Amino acid sequence: MNKPLQLIIAGIGTEIGKTVVSSIVVEALQADYWKPVQSGALEDSDTETVRRLISNPVSRFHPEAYRLREPLSPHAAAAIDGVEISLDAIQLPQTTNSLVVELAGGLMVPLNNQELNIDLVQRLNLPVLLVSKIYLGSINHTLLSVEALQQRGIPVLGIVFNGPATPATEEFILNYTGLRNLGRIEWETDLTPDVVSRNAAVLAKQLNDL
């Protein structure tokens, strides 16, 4: 990798493991981290989770554009807080380092009454690393996410799978989409900086080839 890599981490749905993968990618690239919209868990945000899980001294953590109190879809959480999310207010942080941007929820999650996460992705103009968790229905959700990105002309760097190996599912998704397999993150009962560091060492080899 000859220059800093800036990318968006998107999931095929909610509770897919985006924050875990974000931590691993941040550590692998010694990248900065930014979550534009945080809904709920303000005392233990995803930014703070990533901060706890990485070990390198280089990464910086950029403040969220919106911090919403309720753990709801951003458009609903914003309404409760009496604000409206504006894409104009969400600007990429200025950094010369690699940058990992984590979305709040899936690609079609609404940010306001007219715009979705995928609209934000398109505006930020960065490639996407898609996180897929294997469960009944995940092929459908993964293919729909890939198709939505491709219809918008948004580059997809590849897919990271979460959880135990499921060869039939993974092979179908990769063969059908033609996307690169960037690796698998096994579920860990105790997620620690050592676990993140170990996974980052493996993922770094894939990311350095992008």
C-alpha positions in Angstrom: 0.0 0.0 0.0 1.7 3.2 -1.2 -0.6 5.8 0.2 -3.1 6.1 3.1 -6.2 4.0 2.6 -9.5 5.7 3.5 -12.6 3.6 3.5 -16.1 3.2 4.8 -17.1 0.1 6.8 -20.7 -0.9 6.1 -22.7 -3.9 7.3 -25.4 -6.0 5.7 -27.6 -5.1 8.6 -27.6 -4.2 12.3 -25.5 -6.1 14.9 -23.3 -7.5 12.2 -19.9 -6.7 13.9 -19.0 -3.5 12.1 -17.3 -2.0 15.3 -15.2 -5.1 15.8 -14.1 -5.1 12.2 -13.5 -1.4 12.4 -11.2 -1.9 15.4 -9.3 -4.6 13.5 -8.9 -2.5 10.4 -7.9 0.6 12.4 -5.2 -1.5 14.1 -4.1 -3.1 10.8 -3.7 0.3 9.1 -2.8 2.3 12.2 -5.6 4.4 10.8 -7.7 7.2 12.2 -11.3 6.4 13.1 -14.6 8.3 12.6 -18.2 7.4 13.2 -20.2 10.3 11.7 -23.5 9.4 13.6 -23.7 7.7 17.0 -27.2 6.7 18.1 -27.4 5.7 21.8 -24.7 4.4 24.2 -23.1 7.9 24.4 -21.2 6.9 27.6 -19.8 3.8 25.9 -19.9 4.8 22.2 -18.4 2.9 19.3 -15.6 5.4 19.2 -14.7 4.6 22.8 -15.0 0.8 22.1 -12.5 1.1 19.2 -10.2 3.3 21.3 -10.1 0.6 24.0 -9.4 -2.2 21.6 -6.5 -0.8 19.6 -2.9 -0.8 20.7 -1.0 1.4 18.2 0.0 5.0 19.2 -0.8 6.5 15.8 -4.6 6.4 15.4 -6.6 9.5 16.2 -10.3 9.5 17.0 -12.4 12.2 15.3 -15.6 13.5 17.0 -19.0 12.4 15.7 -21.0 14.9 13.6 -24.1 13.8 15.5 -24.4 12.2 19.0 -28.0 11.1 19.6 -29.3 9.8 22.9 -31.6 7.0 21.8 -30.5 3.6 20.4 -32.8 4.0 17.4 -32.5 4.5 13.6 -30.7 7.9 13.3 -33.7 9.7 11.8 -35.9 8.6 14.7 -33.2 9.3 17.4 -32.6 12.7 15.9 -36.3 13.6 16.0 -36.5 12.7 19.7 -33.5 15.0 20.3 -35.1 17.8 18.3 -32.6 17.9 15.5 -32.5 16.9 11.9 -29.4 15.2 10.4 -28.1 17.2 7.5 -25.6 15.6 5.1 -24.1 19.0 4.6 -23.0 19.0 8.2 -21.1 15.7 7.8 -17.7 16.5 6.5 -14.7 14.1 6.3 -12.1 14.8 9.0 -8.9 16.4 7.7 -6.1 13.9 8.1 -3.1 12.7 6.1 -3.4 9.2 7.8 -5.5 6.3 6.7 -9.1 6.6 7.8 -11.8 4.2 8.8 -15.4 5.5 8.7 -18.1 3.4 10.4 -21.7 3.7 9.4 -24.6 3.6 11.9 -26.5 0.6 10.8 -27.0 -0.8 7.3 -26.9 1.0 4.0 -30.6 1.7 3.7 -31.0 3.1 7.2 -32.6 6.6 7.1 -30.6 9.6 8.4 -33.5 11.9 7.8 -36.9 11.8 6.0 -35.3 11.9 2.6 -31.7 10.5 2.8 -30.2 7.2 3.7 -26.8 5.9 4.8 -26.0 5.0 1.2 -26.5 8.7 0.3 -23.9 9.6 2.9 -21.5 7.0 1.5 -22.0 8.4 -2.0 -21.3 11.9 -0.8 -18.2 11.0 1.2 -16.9 9.4 -2.0 -14.8 6.6 -0.4 -14.8 2.9 -1.2 -16.6 0.4 1.0 -15.5 -2.6 2.9 -18.7 -4.7 3.4 -19.1 -6.8 6.6 -21.3 -9.9 6.3 -22.4 -12.1 9.2 -23.5 -15.6 8.4 -27.1 -16.4 9.3 -30.2 -17.7 7.6 -31.0 -14.9 5.1 -27.5 -13.4 5.0 -27.0 -14.3 1.4 -30.0 -12.3 0.5 -28.9 -9.3 2.7 -25.4 -9.4 1.4 -26.3 -9.6 -2.3 -28.9 -6.7 -1.9 -26.2 -4.6 -0.2 -23.7 -5.3 -2.9 -26.3 -4.5 -5.6 -27.3 -1.3 -4.0 -23.6 -0.1 -3.8 -23.0 -1.2 -7.4 -26.1 0.6 -8.7 -24.7 3.8 -7.2 -21.3 3.2 -8.7 -19.7 3.0 -5.2 -16.5 0.9 -5.3 -16.5 -2.2 -3.0 -13.1 -3.2 -1.8 -14.2 -6.7 -0.7 -16.1 -8.6 2.0 -15.1 -9.5 5.6 -17.1 -12.4 7.0 -17.9 -12.6 10.8 -18.3 -15.9 12.6 -17.6 -19.6 12.0 -16.7 -20.8 8.5 -19.7 -21.5 6.3 -18.1 -22.5 3.0 -21.2 -23.0 0.9 -22.6 -19.5 1.9 -19.3 -17.7 1.5 -18.4 -19.3 -1.8 -21.7 -18.5 -3.3 -21.5 -14.8 -2.2 -18.0 -14.4 -3.5 -18.6 -16.3 -6.8 -21.9 -14.4 -7.5 -20.5 -10.9 -6.7 -17.0 -11.4 -7.9 -15.8 -9.5 -4.8 -12.6 -10.2 -2.9 -12.6 -12.2 0.3 -10.7 -9.9 2.7 -10.9 -12.5 5.5 -13.0 -13.9 8.4 -13.2 -12.7 12.0 -14.1 -15.5 14.3 -16.5 -14.8 17.2 -14.6 -14.2 20.4 -16.2 -14.6 23.9 -13.7 -12.1 25.3 -12.7 -9.3 22.9 -9.4 -7.8 23.9 -6.7 -5.7 22.4 -4.6 -8.9 21.9 -7.5 -10.5 20.0 -7.8 -7.4 17.8 -4.0 -7.2 17.3 -3.9 -10.9 16.2 -6.7 -10.4 13.7 -5.2 -7.2 12.5 -1.9 -8.8 11.6 -3.7 -11.2 9.3 -6.0 -8.6 7.8 -3.1 -6.2 7.2 -1.8 -8.5 4.5 -5.0 -8.3 2.5 -5.4 -4.5 3.0 -1.8 -3.9 1.9 -2.6 -5.5 -1.4 -5.5 -3.2 -2.2 
